Amino acid sequence: MQPNELIAPGQVWLVGAGPGDPDLLTRKAEKLIAAADIVFYDALVGPGVLDLIPAGVERVSVGKRSGRHSKQQESINDLLLGAAKAGKRVVRLKGGDPSVFGRSAEEMDHLGDAGIAVRICPGITTASAAAASGHASLTLRGKARGLTLVTAHLKAGEPLKLDWDALARPGGTIGIYMGRAAAGEIARSLIAAGRDPETPVMVAVNVSLPSERLIRGRLSALAFLVQTISDEDPTLLLIGEAVAGTRVPVGVGASVALPA
C-alpha cells in the first residue's frame, strides 16, 4: 500500500502525536502523517513530530495551549471541514491521545454531521509516558487498584469543580492534566476531603522531551513543588502511592526529589 492510500481524499484522521518524543509515535501515526495533504496541529505537538511532516505538505497551527488558544474550537472544526470538502487528505495531530482531553468528539460530531468520514489513530497519553520516565506505575497491586484522569483546565473565572470526595479515596492514582496553576487548590481540596497529606506526588514537566523534569514530593507540598515551573511548560500532576516509583541507579533520568 502506498502512503497516500491510507487516507482517502476528503477523509479526516485524528492522530495522537504522543507526549512529544517522535520515537513514541505509533508506526501508523507516522504513516498517516506521511500520507497527508494537510496537517492541522496543536501547540503541544513536539517539534520532532512536526519534523516528520513531508516537505510540500500544508501545515496549519491551531494552537490550543492552555491560556492562549490561537483558534477557537468552532474555527478548528470549520477548518477541518473545509479541507475535507476540498478533497484533501486531512490529518489532525493532537498531543497525547486524541480521546484523552483532546476534544475529539466535538470534531467528529461536526465532521460527521456534514457526512465526512473520520477515523482515530490513538497515541500515548502523557500520564503513561510520565510514569515510564519516573520508573513508576499508574496502578500497583495492594496500593492503587484504579486510575482517574482529570483536567484542571478552566475558562477564565471558572471555579475548579471536581468530585474531591471521590478523588480523595485511598487506593487509586490521580492524573491531573494542565494542573500547574491550580496545584495549591488541588492539594488543599484533596486534603480537606480526607486524602493523606503524605501521599506521594510527581510533577512531570515537558514529558519525554530533552527538557523533561520530574519533581517528586508529598501532597502537602504540591504548591511549592510547582513554583519553578513556567507557564509555558506543559505540566502533569500524578498523585498516589503508586507514583512513588522504584529505586533506580543514580544518574538515570532527570528526576528531582524535593522535601515535603
N, C-alpha and C positions, 0 to 999 in steps of 0.2 A: 504493500500500500504506500502510495506517495504521501508526503506530509500533508499536502493541502486536501487530500481525500478524507482526512479525519474530521474536517469541518465542512459542511455543505454551505454553498453560498446562501446568505440570508439566515444562517443559524448562529446562535449565541452560546458560547461556553463560559460558565462561571468557574474560574480556575483558581484553586488555592495556591498561593505563592509561598506558603510556609512562613516561618518566622524571620527569614531574611537571608540565610545562607543558601546559595544556589544548590549546594550539594544535598540539601534537604528537600529539594523538589522531587515529586514523583516523576518517573520516566514519562508517564502520559502527559503531565503538565508541560514538560519540556517539548514534547512532540506537538502539543496543541499551540504553544507559543510560536513554534517554527511554521505552523500551518496558517497562521492568522494573516488577514489583510490589514486589520486594525486592532490595536490593543489599548484598552482603557485600564489605567492602573491607579491604585491608591498610593497615598504618601508613605504607607508602611511597607510597601514592597521594596525589598532590598536592592541596592544598586547592582549587585552581582546577578540578580534575577533579570533586571532590566537589560543588562548587557547581553542576555540570550535572545533578545528580540532581533530578528534579522534586519540588516540594512534594507531600507526601502519600505518596511512595514510602518504604517502610520501609528504614532504614539500619541495618546491623549491622557494627560494627567487630570484626574478628577479629585485629587487631594484627599479630603476626609480624614485629616488628623484632628484629634480632639482639640477643640477650642479655636480652630482656624480652617474650617471647611472651605475649599476653594469653589465647590459647587454644591448646591442643594441636591438632595436625593431625587427630587422630581426632575431636575435638569439632567441628572445622570440617566435616569430611566428613559428620558426622551432622546438623549444622545445614542444610547444603545439601540433604541427602536429605529431611529433614523438610519443608522449604519446598517442594520439588518434589512430594512426595507430597500436600501440601495444595493442589496445583493452581496454585501461584503461578508467575509468570514470573520466573525467577531469573537475576540477573547476579552473577557472582563477579569483582570487579575486582581485578586483580593489577598491582602496579607493574612497569613494563617490559613484557616479553613473557611470557605465561604458560608458554611452553615453555623458557624460559631460567632455570633455578634457581627455577621457580615452583611446583614440586611438583604440577604439573597432572596428571601420570599417576596419582598417588595418588587425587586427587579423581575423575578419570574412571573409574578402576577401581572405586572404592567405589560411585559412582552407576550405572555400567554393570551391576555385579553385581545391583543392585536393579531393573534394567530402565528406568532413567531415561535419556532422550536428552540427550546432552551435545555441545556444539559449541565451537569455539575461534575467537576473533577475535584475530589477532596484534597486537602492539604494538611500538613502537620500544624496543629494549633500550638500557640505559644506556651501554654501550660505544659504540654508534653515535652517540648524542647527545653524548657527551663528546668524541669525535673531531671531530664537527662544530663544537662550541663552541671547540675548540682549534685550528681550522684545520689539522687533521692528518688522516692517513689510517690506517686499520687495516691496509691492505695497500699495498705500494709496489713497483713493478717494480724488480727488482735488489736490493731490501733486505728485503722482507717478503712472501714468497710464501704464507704461511699465517697463520691466526689461531686461537689457542687460548683458550677461555674456561673459567675455573675459578672455584671458590668457596673462600674461606678460612674460611667459617663452620663452626664446630665446636660440638659439645656440650661442656659444661663438662668439662675434664680430658682431652679427646681430643687426641692429637698431630696435627700438620698433616702428613698423608701425601699427598704429591703426587709425580708422576714428575719429579723435579728434572732428571734427565739429559735427558729429552725436552724439558722446558721450557727448558733452558739452551742447546739447539742454536741457532746463529745462523740468521738468515733468516726469523724469524717474530715476530709480535706476540703478547703475552700480555695478556689482560684478566682481572684478578682482582677478583671481586665480594666485598664485605664484607672487604676486606683490610687495613683500617687497623690493627687490633690486632695483626696478625701481620706487619706490614711489615718489621720488623727481621729476623725469622726468614726471611721470603721472600727478602730481599736476600742474607743470608748463605748460604742454601741454593743459590740460583741461582749466586752467585759461586763457591762451593765446587764446583759441578757444571760450571764452566767458562764461565759467561756473563761477558762483559766488564764489569768494574765501571763503565766509562764509558758503558754502554748508557743511552740516554735513557729517562726515565720521566716520566709525567704523572699526578699525583694529582688526581682530579676529585671535587669535593665539592658536594653538593646540585645535581646536574647539571640544567640547564635552568630552575632556579628563580631568582628575583631574588637570592638569597643565594649563587649559584653561585661557586665558586672553582676555579681551575685552577693547580696548583703544579707547576712543571717543575724537573727536576734530573737527577741521574745515579743509577744503581742503587746505587752505594756509599753514597749519602747518603739513601736512602729512609727509613730510620728517623727521621732528622732532619726530613725534609720533612713527616711526618705529626704532628709533635709538637703543633702548634697546633690540631689538628682535634678537635672534641668527639666524645664517644661518641654523641651524639645525631644527628650529621650523617652521612647515607649517603655512603659513600666508595668509589670505584672506582680501582684502580691499573692504568694502562696502561704496558707495558714493551716497548721495542723501538725500532729505528732509525726506523721509520715515524712514530712519535708525536712526533718532534722538531718537527714542524709546519713551516709555511711562514711567510715573513715577511709580517706584516700591518701596517697603519697603526697608529701609536701611539694608544692610547686605545680600540682595538677589543677588546671582551670584557673579562674580569676575570682574565686570565692573569697569574700571578706567577712569575717565574723566580728561583730561588734558587741560590746557588753550590753546586757539588758538594762 
